[in-house]
């Protein structure tokens, strides 16, 4: 019985680590969370959900020079990464802000 509980805890730990967010370099699974972003309906690098509270990342949309954590520049071609907006099973919860973008530390 104890082995079963240990196995369940190990599985939950591994699942949590598989979706690893690196606060030091502002990335998720090796994808930088700043730069040029293209919104797509299929074949996205990240699935995001827009929220009003408790985000993982605060995003500021800029017209150019998206070179700090949480700054995104919308483009139609040659993106740094592609994003799909979903209602559930997201990789990242984001909140749109006008100032002070960046990762939220848990």
Biopython code that builds the backbone (N, CA, C, O; Angstrom):
import numpy as np
from Bio.PDB.StructureBuilder import StructureBuilder

atoms = [
    (1, "UNK", "N", (0.820, -1.189, 0.000)),
    (1, "UNK", "CA", (0.000, 0.000, 0.000)),
    (1, "UNK", "C", (0.871, 1.263, 0.000)),
    (1, "UNK", "O", (0.574, 2.230, -0.702)),
    (2, "UNK", "N", (1.936, 1.242, 0.786)),
    (2, "UNK", "CA", (2.839, 2.391, 0.855)),
    (2, "UNK", "C", (3.557, 2.571, -0.480)),
    (2, "UNK", "O", (3.782, 3.697, -0.925)),
    (3, "UNK", "N", (3.910, 1.462, -1.112)),
    (3, "UNK", "CA", (4.559, 1.559, -2.419)),
    (3, "UNK", "C", (3.650, 2.239, -3.432)),
    (3, "UNK", "O", (4.114, 3.016, -4.266)),
    (4, "UNK", "N", (2.369, 1.951, -3.359)),
    (4, "UNK", "CA", (1.416, 2.547, -4.291)),
    (4, "UNK", "C", (1.352, 4.064, -4.085)),
    (4, "UNK", "O", (1.344, 4.821, -5.055)),
    (5, "UNK", "N", (1.309, 4.509, -2.826)),
    (5, "UNK", "CA", (1.279, 5.948, -2.537)),
    (5, "UNK", "C", (2.566, 6.634, -2.981)),
    (5, "UNK", "O", (2.535, 7.744, -3.513)),
    (6, "UNK", "N", (3.685, 5.973, -2.761)),
    (6, "UNK", "CA", (4.963, 6.536, -3.204)),
    (6, "UNK", "C", (5.008, 6.654, -4.720)),
    (6, "UNK", "O", (5.502, 7.648, -5.252)),
    (7, "UNK", "N", (4.502, 5.661, -5.406)),
    (7, "UNK", "CA", (4.461, 5.691, -6.864)),
    (7, "UNK", "C", (3.560, 6.826, -7.360)),
    (7, "UNK", "O", (3.914, 7.529, -8.306)),
    (8, "UNK", "N", (2.406, 7.005, -6.728)),
    (8, "UNK", "CA", (1.501, 8.085, -7.118)),
    (8, "UNK", "C", (2.156, 9.436, -6.903)),
    (8, "UNK", "O", (2.055, 10.308, -7.766)),
    (9, "UNK", "N", (2.823, 9.632, -5.777)),
    (9, "UNK", "CA", (3.523, 10.891, -5.514)),
    (9, "UNK", "C", (4.635, 11.134, -6.522)),
    (9, "UNK", "O", (4.833, 12.263, -6.972)),
    (10, "UNK", "N", (5.356, 10.088, -6.877)),
    (10, "UNK", "CA", (6.420, 10.215, -7.859)),
    (10, "UNK", "C", (5.864, 10.629, -9.223)),
    (10, "UNK", "O", (6.455, 11.468, -9.902)),
    (11, "UNK", "N", (4.742, 10.053, -9.623)),
    (11, "UNK", "CA", (4.124, 10.392, -10.906)),
    (11, "UNK", "C", (3.698, 11.854, -10.909)),
    (11, "UNK", "O", (3.944, 12.559, -11.888)),
    (12, "UNK", "N", (3.067, 12.327, -9.838)),
    (12, "UNK", "CA", (2.663, 13.735, -9.764)),
    (12, "UNK", "C", (3.863, 14.662, -9.813)),
    (12, "UNK", "O", (3.807, 15.716, -10.446)),
    (13, "UNK", "N", (4.938, 14.286, -9.158)),
    (13, "UNK", "CA", (6.151, 15.097, -9.179)),
    (13, "UNK", "C", (6.728, 15.175, -10.587)),
    (13, "UNK", "O", (7.133, 16.248, -11.033)),
    (14, "UNK", "N", (6.767, 14.055, -11.284)),
    (14, "UNK", "CA", (7.307, 14.039, -12.642)),
    (14, "UNK", "C", (6.434, 14.833, -13.610)),
    (14, "UNK", "O", (6.954, 15.492, -14.511)),
    (15, "UNK", "N", (5.134, 14.778, -13.438)),
    (15, "UNK", "CA", (4.240, 15.568, -14.289)),
    (15, "UNK", "C", (4.465, 17.050, -14.045)),
    (15, "UNK", "O", (4.500, 17.836, -14.992)),
    (16, "UNK", "N", (4.618, 17.437, -12.800)),
    (16, "UNK", "CA", (4.858, 18.847, -12.474)),
    (16, "UNK", "C", (6.180, 19.319, -13.064)),
    (16, "UNK", "O", (6.263, 20.455, -13.532)),
    (17, "UNK", "N", (7.198, 18.497, -13.056)),
    (17, "UNK", "CA", (8.495, 18.866, -13.597)),
    (17, "UNK", "C", (8.507, 18.877, -15.118)),
    (17, "UNK", "O", (9.321, 19.578, -15.719)),
    (18, "UNK", "N", (7.624, 18.118, -15.749)),
    (18, "UNK", "CA", (7.583, 18.071, -17.210)),
    (18, "UNK", "C", (7.150, 19.415, -17.790)),
    (18, "UNK", "O", (7.529, 19.759, -18.910)),
    (19, "UNK", "N", (6.374, 20.158, -17.052)),
    (19, "UNK", "CA", (5.914, 21.472, -17.490)),
    (19, "UNK", "C", (6.745, 22.529, -16.777)),
    (19, "UNK", "O", (6.196, 23.478, -16.218)),
    (20, "UNK", "N", (8.045, 22.375, -16.793)),
    (20, "UNK", "CA", (8.942, 23.194, -15.992)),
    (20, "UNK", "C", (9.055, 24.616, -16.522)),
    (20, "UNK", "O", (9.369, 24.842, -17.691)),
    (21, "UNK", "N", (8.793, 25.563, -15.636)),
    (21, "UNK", "CA", (8.961, 26.972, -15.947)),
    (21, "UNK", "C", (10.258, 27.433, -15.320)),
    (21, "UNK", "O", (10.483, 27.222, -14.128)),
    (22, "UNK", "N", (11.109, 28.057, -16.103)),
    (22, "UNK", "CA", (12.380, 28.564, -15.609)),
    (22, "UNK", "C", (12.270, 30.073, -15.414)),
    (22, "UNK", "O", (12.245, 30.838, -16.379)),
    (23, "UNK", "N", (12.206, 30.487, -14.152)),
    (23, "UNK", "CA", (12.062, 31.911, -13.841)),
    (23, "UNK", "C", (13.329, 32.690, -14.147)),
    (23, "UNK", "O", (13.257, 33.892, -14.405)),
    (24, "UNK", "N", (14.476, 32.048, -14.127)),
    (24, "UNK", "CA", (15.738, 32.754, -14.340)),
    (24, "UNK", "C", (15.870, 33.292, -15.764)),
    (24, "UNK", "O", (16.300, 34.428, -15.962)),
    (25, "UNK", "N", (15.500, 32.480, -16.754)),
    (25, "UNK", "CA", (15.646, 32.957, -18.133)),
    (25, "UNK", "C", (14.295, 33.162, -18.827)),
    (25, "UNK", "O", (14.236, 33.288, -20.050)),
    (26, "UNK", "N", (13.212, 33.194, -18.043)),
    (26, "UNK", "CA", (11.869, 33.498, -18.557)),
    (26, "UNK", "C", (11.514, 32.557, -19.701)),
    (26, "UNK", "O", (11.288, 32.997, -20.828)),
    (27, "UNK", "N", (11.465, 31.266, -19.408)),
    (27, "UNK", "CA", (11.136, 30.293, -20.444)),
    (27, "UNK", "C", (10.227, 29.208, -19.890)),
    (27, "UNK", "O", (10.127, 29.015, -18.678)),
    (28, "UNK", "N", (9.575, 28.515, -20.791)),
    (28, "UNK", "CA", (8.737, 27.372, -20.459)),
    (28, "UNK", "C", (9.067, 26.279, -21.454)),
    (28, "UNK", "O", (8.863, 26.442, -22.657)),
    (29, "UNK", "N", (9.572, 25.172, -20.957)),
    (29, "UNK", "CA", (9.955, 24.043, -21.814)),
    (29, "UNK", "C", (10.905, 24.464, -22.928)),
    (29, "UNK", "O", (10.808, 23.971, -24.052)),
    (30, "UNK", "N", (11.824, 25.379, -22.617)),
    (30, "UNK", "CA", (12.817, 25.826, -23.575)),
    (30, "UNK", "C", (12.357, 26.931, -24.507)),
    (30, "UNK", "O", (13.123, 27.366, -25.366)),
    (31, "UNK", "N", (11.129, 27.394, -24.358)),
    (31, "UNK", "CA", (10.601, 28.474, -25.199)),
    (31, "UNK", "C", (10.665, 29.774, -24.422)),
    (31, "UNK", "O", (10.081, 29.890, -23.345)),
    (32, "UNK", "N", (11.383, 30.763, -24.973)),
    (32, "UNK", "CA", (11.456, 32.076, -24.324)),
    (32, "UNK", "C", (10.079, 32.712, -24.328)),
    (32, "UNK", "O", (9.376, 32.662, -25.337)),
    (33, "UNK", "N", (9.692, 33.302, -23.229)),
    (33, "UNK", "CA", (8.369, 33.887, -23.096)),
    (33, "UNK", "C", (8.382, 35.381, -23.385)),
    (33, "UNK", "O", (7.691, 36.159, -22.727)),
    (34, "UNK", "N", (9.159, 35.763, -24.355)),
    (34, "UNK", "CA", (9.192, 37.144, -24.841)),
    (34, "UNK", "C", (9.636, 37.117, -26.289)),
    (34, "UNK", "O", (10.269, 36.167, -26.750)),
    (35, "UNK", "N", (9.288, 38.182, -26.995)),
    (35, "UNK", "CA", (9.685, 38.273, -28.396)),
    (35, "UNK", "C", (8.497, 38.323, -29.319)),
    (35, "UNK", "O", (7.399, 38.716, -28.925)),
    (36, "UNK", "N", (8.728, 37.922, -30.551)),
    (36, "UNK", "CA", (7.696, 37.967, -31.591)),
    (36, "UNK", "C", (6.806, 36.735, -31.473)),
    (36, "UNK", "O", (7.297, 35.607, -31.457)),
    (37, "UNK", "N", (5.509, 36.953, -31.392)),
    (37, "UNK", "CA", (4.553, 35.862, -31.204)),
    (37, "UNK", "C", (3.486, 35.910, -32.293)),
    (37, "UNK", "O", (3.004, 36.974, -32.680)),
    (38, "UNK", "N", (3.138, 34.730, -32.767)),
    (38, "UNK", "CA", (2.078, 34.601, -33.759)),
    (38, "UNK", "C", (0.962, 33.773, -33.140)),
    (38, "UNK", "O", (1.209, 32.692, -32.606)),
    (39, "UNK", "N", (-0.261, 34.278, -33.212)),
    (39, "UNK", "CA", (-1.414, 33.545, -32.700)),
    (39, "UNK", "C", (-1.948, 32.656, -33.808)),
    (39, "UNK", "O", (-2.234, 33.121, -34.911)),
    (40, "UNK", "N", (-2.079, 31.367, -33.503)),
    (40, "UNK", "CA", (-2.507, 30.373, -34.487)),
    (40, "UNK", "C", (-3.647, 29.536, -33.913)),
    (40, "UNK", "O", (-3.906, 29.558, -32.710)),
    (41, "UNK", "N", (-4.324, 28.799, -34.795)),
    (41, "UNK", "CA", (-5.399, 27.914, -34.356)),
    (41, "UNK", "C", (-4.923, 26.476, -34.183)),
    (41, "UNK", "O", (-5.548, 25.695, -33.466)),
    (42, "UNK", "N", (-3.820, 26.125, -34.837)),
    (42, "UNK", "CA", (-3.277, 24.763, -34.776)),
    (42, "UNK", "C", (-1.755, 24.809, -34.750)),
    (42, "UNK", "O", (-1.142, 25.804, -35.137)),
    (43, "UNK", "N", (-1.164, 23.726, -34.290)),
    (43, "UNK", "CA", (0.283, 23.539, -34.312)),
    (43, "UNK", "C", (1.039, 24.635, -33.558)),
    (43, "UNK", "O", (2.040, 25.159, -34.047)),
    (44, "UNK", "N", (0.557, 24.969, -32.384)),
    (44, "UNK", "CA", (1.176, 26.005, -31.556)),
    (44, "UNK", "C", (2.312, 25.416, -30.720)),
    (44, "UNK", "O", (2.325, 24.226, -30.406)),
    (45, "UNK", "N", (3.261, 26.281, -30.372)),
    (45, "UNK", "CA", (4.324, 25.900, -29.455)),
    (45, "UNK", "C", (3.814, 25.902, -28.018)),
    (45, "UNK", "O", (4.233, 25.083, -27.200)),
    (46, "UNK", "N", (2.896, 26.838, -27.717)),
    (46, "UNK", "CA", (2.312, 26.963, -26.384)),
    (46, "UNK", "C", (0.809, 27.149, -26.484)),
    (46, "UNK", "O", (0.315, 27.797, -27.408)),
    (47, "UNK", "N", (0.086, 26.582, -25.534)),
    (47, "UNK", "CA", (-1.344, 26.823, -25.404)),
    (47, "UNK", "C", (-1.524, 27.715, -24.184)),
    (47, "UNK", "O", (-1.061, 27.387, -23.092)),
    (48, "UNK", "N", (-2.199, 28.844, -24.374)),
    (48, "UNK", "CA", (-2.360, 29.807, -23.289)),
    (48, "UNK", "C", (-3.832, 30.077, -23.030)),
    (48, "UNK", "O", (-4.685, 29.927, -23.905)),
    (49, "UNK", "N", (-4.095, 30.480, -21.795)),
    (49, "UNK", "CA", (-5.429, 30.879, -21.388)),
    (49, "UNK", "C", (-5.309, 32.270, -20.782)),
    (49, "UNK", "O", (-4.496, 32.489, -19.884)),
    (50, "UNK", "N", (-6.117, 33.213, -21.267)),
    (50, "UNK", "CA", (-6.135, 34.550, -20.700)),
    (50, "UNK", "C", (-6.963, 34.523, -19.420)),
    (50, "UNK", "O", (-8.075, 33.995, -19.402)),
    (51, "UNK", "N", (-6.415, 35.093, -18.350)),
    (51, "UNK", "CA", (-7.093, 35.150, -17.058)),
    (51, "UNK", "C", (-7.028, 36.575, -16.521)),
    (51, "UNK", "O", (-6.203, 37.380, -16.951)),
    (52, "UNK", "N", (-7.917, 36.870, -15.569)),
    (52, "UNK", "CA", (-7.916, 38.180, -14.921)),
    (52, "UNK", "C", (-7.153, 38.169, -13.603)),
    (52, "UNK", "O", (-6.752, 39.218, -13.100)),
    (53, "UNK", "N", (-6.956, 36.983, -13.050)),
    (53, "UNK", "CA", (-6.236, 36.889, -11.778)),
    (53, "UNK", "C", (-5.455, 35.581, -11.717)),
    (53, "UNK", "O", (-5.768, 34.619, -12.419)),
    (54, "UNK", "N", (-4.451, 35.567, -10.880)),
    (54, "UNK", "CA", (-3.576, 34.409, -10.667)),
    (54, "UNK", "C", (-2.922, 33.889, -11.948)),
    (54, "UNK", "O", (-3.024, 32.699, -12.247)),
    (55, "UNK", "N", (-2.255, 34.759, -12.707)),
    (55, "UNK", "CA", (-1.575, 34.302, -13.928)),
    (55, "UNK", "C", (-0.221, 33.679, -13.607)),
    (55, "UNK", "O", (0.322, 33.855, -12.517)),
    (56, "UNK", "N", (0.309, 32.949, -14.581)),
    (56, "UNK", "CA", (1.684, 32.472, -14.518)),
    (56, "UNK", "C", (2.626, 33.521, -15.098)),
    (56, "UNK", "O", (3.787, 33.621, -14.702)),
    (57, "UNK", "N", (2.100, 34.305, -16.051)),
    (57, "UNK", "CA", (2.896, 35.309, -16.749)),
    (57, "UNK", "C", (2.041, 36.530, -17.035)),
    (57, "UNK", "O", (0.918, 36.414, -17.524)),
    (58, "UNK", "N", (2.578, 37.697, -16.727)),
    (58, "UNK", "CA", (1.922, 38.949, -17.099)),
    (58, "UNK", "C", (2.537, 39.400, -18.418)),
    (58, "UNK", "O", (3.756, 39.518, -18.533)),
    (59, "UNK", "N", (1.676, 39.655, -19.425)),
    (59, "UNK", "CA", (2.132, 39.956, -20.772)),
    (59, "UNK", "C", (1.782, 41.403, -21.134)),
    (59, "UNK", "O", (0.658, 41.864, -20.939)),
    (60, "UNK", "N", (2.772, 42.087, -21.658)),
    (60, "UNK", "CA", (2.582, 43.432, -22.194)),
    (60, "UNK", "C", (2.804, 43.348, -23.698)),
    (60, "UNK", "O", (3.870, 42.931, -24.151)),
    (61, "UNK", "N", (1.796, 43.746, -24.470)),
    (61, "UNK", "CA", (1.938, 43.746, -25.919)),
    (61, "UNK", "C", (2.590, 45.053, -26.346)),
    (61, "UNK", "O", (2.131, 46.136, -25.983)),
    (62, "UNK", "N", (3.671, 44.942, -27.125)),
    (62, "UNK", "CA", (4.442, 46.103, -27.561)),
    (62, "UNK", "C", (4.499, 46.118, -29.084)),
    (62, "UNK", "O", (4.264, 45.101, -29.736)),
    (63, "UNK", "N", (4.815, 47.285, -29.641)),
    (63, "UNK", "CA", (4.907, 47.420, -31.092)),
    (63, "UNK", "C", (6.262, 46.989, -31.634)),
    (63, "UNK", "O", (6.357, 46.547, -32.780)),
    (64, "UNK", "N", (7.307, 47.110, -30.831)),
    (64, "UNK", "CA", (8.642, 46.669, -31.242)),
    (64, "UNK", "C", (9.523, 46.494, -30.012)),
    (64, "UNK", "O", (9.152, 46.893, -28.908)),
    (65, "UNK", "N", (10.677, 45.901, -30.209)),
    (65, "UNK", "CA", (11.666, 45.647, -29.158)),
    (65, "UNK", "C", (11.080, 44.849, -27.990)),
    (65, "UNK", "O", (11.148, 45.288, -26.842)),
    (66, "UNK", "N", (10.525, 43.715, -28.271)),
    (66, "UNK", "CA", (10.006, 42.819, -27.240)),
    (66, "UNK", "C", (11.153, 41.966, -26.725)),
    (66, "UNK", "O", (11.258, 40.784, -27.053)),
    (67, "UNK", "N", (12.014, 42.577, -25.914)),
    (67, "UNK", "CA", (13.223, 41.882, -25.483)),
    (67, "UNK", "C", (13.322, 41.700, -23.973)),
    (67, "UNK", "O", (14.400, 41.399, -23.462)),
    (68, "UNK", "N", (12.217, 41.878, -23.251)),
    (68, "UNK", "CA", (12.199, 41.635, -21.809)),
    (68, "UNK", "C", (11.107, 40.623, -21.493)),
    (68, "UNK", "O", (10.147, 40.472, -22.250)),
    (69, "UNK", "N", (11.257, 39.950, -20.400)),
    (69, "UNK", "CA", (10.329, 38.899, -19.989)),
    (69, "UNK", "C", (8.883, 39.411, -19.990)),
    (69, "UNK", "O", (8.569, 40.411, -19.344)),
    (70, "UNK", "N", (8.019, 38.717, -20.718)),
    (70, "UNK", "CA", (6.609, 39.059, -20.764)),
    (70, "UNK", "C", (6.230, 40.071, -21.820)),
    (70, "UNK", "O", (5.048, 40.387, -21.962)),
    (71, "UNK", "N", (7.182, 40.588, -22.564)),
    (71, "UNK", "CA", (6.857, 41.518, -23.647)),
    (71, "UNK", "C", (6.659, 40.722, -24.931)),
    (71, "UNK", "O", (7.544, 39.983, -25.363)),
    (72, "UNK", "N", (5.492, 40.883, -25.531)),
    (72, "UNK", "CA", (5.161, 40.163, -26.752)),
    (72, "UNK", "C", (4.852, 41.152, -27.865)),
    (72, "UNK", "O", (4.156, 42.146, -27.660)),
    (73, "UNK", "N", (5.381, 40.863, -29.039)),
    (73, "UNK", "CA", (5.086, 41.648, -30.241)),
    (73, "UNK", "C", (4.320, 40.734, -31.194)),
    (73, "UNK", "O", (4.847, 39.712, -31.634)),
    (74, "UNK", "N", (3.079, 41.098, -31.513)),
    (74, "UNK", "CA", (2.271, 40.285, -32.428)),
    (74, "UNK", "C", (2.806, 40.426, -33.851)),
    (74, "UNK", "O", (3.029, 41.539, -34.329)),
    (75, "UNK", "N", (3.010, 39.294, -34.524)),
    (75, "UNK", "CA", (3.462, 39.282, -35.911)),
    (75, "UNK", "C", (2.652, 38.258, -36.694)),
    (75, "UNK", "O", (2.033, 37.366, -36.114)),
    (76, "UNK", "N", (2.661, 38.395, -38.009)),
    (76, "UNK", "CA", (1.981, 37.443, -38.876)),
    (76, "UNK", "C", (2.952, 36.466, -39.542)),
    (76, "UNK", "O", (2.534, 35.447, -40.092)),
    (77, "UNK", "N", (4.249, 36.782, -39.489)),
    (77, "UNK", "CA", (5.247, 35.916, -40.109)),
    (77, "UNK", "C", (6.546, 35.959, -39.307)),
    (77, "UNK", "O", (6.830, 36.944, -38.626)),
    (78, "UNK", "N", (7.310, 34.915, -39.388)),
    (78, "UNK", "CA", (8.615, 34.784, -38.744)),
    (78, "UNK", "C", (8.566, 35.023, -37.234)),
    (78, "UNK", "O", (9.309, 35.858, -36.718)),
    (79, "UNK", "N", (7.693, 34.293, -36.518)),
    (79, "UNK", "CA", (7.618, 34.473, -35.065)),
    (79, "UNK", "C", (8.746, 33.747, -34.348)),
    (79, "UNK", "O", (9.375, 32.844, -34.900)),
    (80, "UNK", "N", (8.990, 34.157, -33.111)),
    (80, "UNK", "CA", (9.898, 33.411, -32.236)),
    (80, "UNK", "C", (9.188, 32.166, -31.695)),
    (80, "UNK", "O", (9.811, 31.124, -31.492)),
    (81, "UNK", "N", (7.885, 32.289, -31.467)),
    (81, "UNK", "CA", (7.074, 31.148, -31.043)),
    (81, "UNK", "C", (5.621, 31.399, -31.423)),
    (81, "UNK", "O", (5.208, 32.534, -31.662)),
    (82, "UNK", "N", (4.849, 30.296, -31.473)),
    (82, "UNK", "CA", (3.438, 30.366, -31.852)),
    (82, "UNK", "C", (2.576, 30.005, -30.657)),
    (82, "UNK", "O", (2.923, 29.126, -29.867)),
    (83, "UNK", "N", (1.438, 30.700, -30.531)),
    (83, "UNK", "CA", (0.558, 30.548, -29.379)),
    (83, "UNK", "C", (-0.864, 30.255, -29.846)),
    (83, "UNK", "O", (-1.361, 30.858, -30.797)),
    (84, "UNK", "N", (-1.499, 29.322, -29.158)),
    (84, "UNK", "CA", (-2.907, 29.024, -29.388)),
    (84, "UNK", "C", (-3.679, 29.390, -28.128)),
    (84, "UNK", "O", (-3.269, 29.023, -27.027)),
    (85, "UNK", "N", (-4.785, 30.105, -28.271)),
    (85, "UNK", "CA", (-5.613, 30.468, -27.126)),
    (85, "UNK", "C", (-6.622, 29.349, -26.897)),
    (85, "UNK", "O", (-7.336, 28.944, -27.814)),
    (86, "UNK", "N", (-6.670, 28.851, -25.651)),
    (86, "UNK", "CA", (-7.566, 27.758, -25.289)),
    (86, "UNK", "C", (-8.340, 28.132, -24.028)),
    (86, "UNK", "O", (-7.988, 29.083, -23.330)),
    (87, "UNK", "N", (-9.397, 27.374, -23.747)),
    (87, "UNK", "CA", (-10.184, 27.578, -22.537)),
    (87, "UNK", "C", (-9.801, 26.610, -21.429)),
    (87, "UNK", "O", (-10.089, 26.855, -20.258)),
    (88, "UNK", "N", (-9.154, 25.513, -21.795)),
    (88, "UNK", "CA", (-8.746, 24.525, -20.794)),
    (88, "UNK", "C", (-7.509, 23.781, -21.285)),
    (88, "UNK", "O", (-7.158, 23.847, -22.463)),
    (89, "UNK", "N", (-6.868, 23.087, -20.386)),
    (89, "UNK", "CA", (-5.648, 22.323, -20.665)),
    (89, "UNK", "C", (-4.543, 23.205, -21.233)),
    (89, "UNK", "O", (-3.854, 22.824, -22.179)),
    (90, "UNK", "N", (-4.384, 24.378, -20.651)),
    (90, "UNK", "CA", (-3.372, 25.328, -21.092)),
    (90, "UNK", "C", (-1.998, 24.962, -20.534)),
    (90, "UNK", "O", (-1.881, 24.286, -19.513)),
    (91, "UNK", "N", (-0.970, 25.426, -21.230)),
    (91, "UNK", "CA", (0.395, 25.313, -20.738)),
    (91, "UNK", "C", (0.716, 26.472, -19.797)),
    (91, "UNK", "O", (1.545, 26.349, -18.896)),
    (92, "UNK", "N", (0.045, 27.595, -20.025)),
    (92, "UNK", "CA", (0.383, 28.831, -19.325)),
    (92, "UNK", "C", (-0.854, 29.713, -19.206)),
    (92, "UNK", "O", (-1.609, 29.880, -20.163)),
    (93, "UNK", "N", (-1.047, 30.275, -18.011)),
    (93, "UNK", "CA", (-2.114, 31.262, -17.816)),
    (93, "UNK", "C", (-1.478, 32.641, -17.893)),
    (93, "UNK", "O", (-0.501, 32.923, -17.198)),
    (94, "UNK", "N", (-2.039, 33.501, -18.745)),
    (94, "UNK", "CA", (-1.451, 34.827, -18.905)),
    (94, "UNK", "C", (-2.496, 35.909, -18.629)),
    (94, "UNK", "O", (-3.696, 35.721, -18.825)),
    (95, "UNK", "N", (-1.985, 37.040, -18.168)),
    (95, "UNK", "CA", (-2.803, 38.212, -17.913)),
    (95, "UNK", "C", (-2.223, 39.367, -18.709)),
    (95, "UNK", "O", (-1.021, 39.625, -18.657)),
    (96, "UNK", "N", (-3.076, 40.056, -19.441)),
    (96, "UNK", "CA", (-2.637, 41.202, -20.237)),
    (96, "UNK", "C", (-2.495, 42.409, -19.313)),
    (96, "UNK", "O", (-3.419, 42.739, -18.570)),
    (97, "UNK", "N", (-1.322, 43.073, -19.363)),
    (97, "UNK", "CA", (-1.056, 44.245, -18.538)),
    (97, "UNK", "C", (-0.498, 45.371, -19.397)),
    (97, "UNK", "O", (-0.015, 45.139, -20.505)),
    (98, "UNK", "N", (-0.568, 46.577, -18.883)),
    (98, "UNK", "CA", (-0.005, 47.736, -19.566)),
    (98, "UNK", "C", (1.417, 48.031, -19.090)),
    (98, "UNK", "O", (2.218, 48.593, -19.837)),
    (99, "UNK", "N", (1.728, 47.657, -17.863)),
    (99, "UNK", "CA", (3.059, 47.896, -17.287)),
    (99, "UNK", "C", (3.482, 46.686, -16.459)),
    (99, "UNK", "O", (2.656, 45.858, -16.073)),
    (100, "UNK", "N", (4.755, 46.603, -16.201)),
    (100, "UNK", "CA", (5.392, 45.576, -15.356)),
    (100, "UNK", "C", (5.018, 44.155, -15.782)),
    (100, "UNK", "O", (4.354, 43.439, -15.033)),
    (101, "UNK", "N", (5.441, 43.743, -16.981)),
    (101, "UNK", "CA", (5.242, 42.356, -17.395)),
    (101, "UNK", "C", (6.259, 41.445, -16.720)),
    (101, "UNK", "O", (7.260, 41.919, -16.182)),
    (102, "UNK", "N", (6.009, 40.151, -16.748)),
    (102, "UNK", "CA", (6.994, 39.197, -16.245)),
    (102, "UNK", "C", (6.376, 37.978, -15.610)),
    (102, "UNK", "O", (5.155, 37.854, -15.516)),
    (103, "UNK", "N", (7.245, 37.073, -15.173)),
    (103, "UNK", "CA", (6.832, 35.816, -14.536)),
    (103, "UNK", "C", (6.334, 36.089, -13.127)),
    (103, "UNK", "O", (6.821, 36.982, -12.434)),
    (104, "UNK", "N", (5.358, 35.302, -12.725)),
    (104, "UNK", "CA", (4.858, 35.343, -11.355)),
    (104, "UNK", "C", (5.496, 34.183, -10.616)),
    (104, "UNK", "O", (5.362, 33.032, -11.032)),
    (105, "UNK", "N", (6.177, 34.469, -9.546)),
    (105, "UNK", "CA", (6.844, 33.410, -8.777)),
    (105, "UNK", "C", (5.853, 32.767, -7.823)),
    (105, "UNK", "O", (5.147, 33.452, -7.083)),
    (106, "UNK", "N", (5.812, 31.449, -7.850)),
    (106, "UNK", "CA", (4.910, 30.697, -6.951)),
    (106, "UNK", "C", (5.661, 30.202, -5.751)),
    (106, "UNK", "O", (5.079, 29.551, -4.883)),
]
sb = StructureBuilder()
sb.init_structure("model")
sb.init_model(0)
sb.init_chain("A")
sb.init_seg("    ")
for serial, (resi, resn, name, xyz) in enumerate(atoms, 1):
    if name == "N":
        sb.init_residue(resn, " ", resi, " ")
    sb.init_atom(name, np.array(xyz, "f"), 0.0, 1.0, " ", f" {name:<3s}", serial, name[0])
structure = sb.get_structure()
